[in-house]
Amino acid sequence: MTDTIEIRSLCKSFTVEGREHLVLHNLNLSVPANEITVLLGKSGCGKTTLLRLIGGLDKAYSGTISTPQKAKTAFVFQEARLMPW
C-alpha cells in the first residue's frame, strides 16, 4: 500500500423528487501524499460529495476508494451544524 489516495471508477448519484441525479461518473483520481491538492468547480458539481466519500461519511457509491491504512481523516463542515448560531 502506498501513501496515495486512489479513486477508480467512482460513481455517485442522488435521488431527488423521484429522479436520479448523477453527481460523479467514472471518476479516476490519484492524490499523492505530501502534496497540496485543490478541488475546484461550480456549486453542485460534486466537490463536497467527493470529500464525504473519501472521508467515509457516505458509503453509498460504486467504484473503489483506497486510502493509506495509517491515514487520518479530518473534515470541516460547510454549515454551522454544531454551533448555536
N, C-alpha and C positions, 0 to 999 in steps of 0.2 A: 504494500500500500504506500502511496506517495503522499506528499503534503498538499496535493492538489484536489480541489473540489471538481468532480467530473459529473457532468449532466449529459445524458444521452437520450434522445428521442422523447423528450419530456412533453407531455400534453396535459392540459388542464382546462376544464370547461365549467361553467356555472349554468344552472337553470334558473331563469328569471321569467316569471309570469308564463310558465309553461314552454318557454323557448330556450333552447340551448345556445349559449354564447361561448365560443371557443376563444380562450384568452391566450394560451400558449400552445403552439402547434409544432411538434417535431423539433424542439429546441435542443441544440447541441452546444455545450459550452465547457471550457476548462478554465478554472480560476486558480492560477498558481499561488503558492504560499509566498509570503513576504513581498507581495506586490499590491499596489493600490488598484482596485477595480471599481469602475463607476458604471452605474446603470442610468441611462438617460432615455427619456421618452415622454410622450404626452400623457396626460391624465387618462387612466383607464387602459393603458397598454399592457399591464401585467407586471410592472416592477415590484410592487409590494407582494403580489401573489407569488412571484418567484422567490423573494426573500422569505416569505412564510413557509414555502415548501422546503427550501434549503434548511431553515431553522427547525423544521419538524413540527410546526404549528398546524399544518394541514397535511393530511395523509392521502386524500382522495385525488390521485393522479395516475397517469400511466407513464412508463419510461423508467429510467433509473437516475438516482441522485446518490453519488458516493462521496462521502466526506472522510477526512482522516480520523482514525479512531481516537486520537488524542485531541481532536478539535473541540474547542469550547465555543458555544454559540451565545451571542447576546443580541437582543432585539429592542429597539426603541420604537414604541408605537407612535403612529402619526396623530392619534387622537388622545386627549387627556382622559383616559379611561379610569385611572386610579386617583386622580386629583379631584378635590371637591369643587373646583371651579369648572 
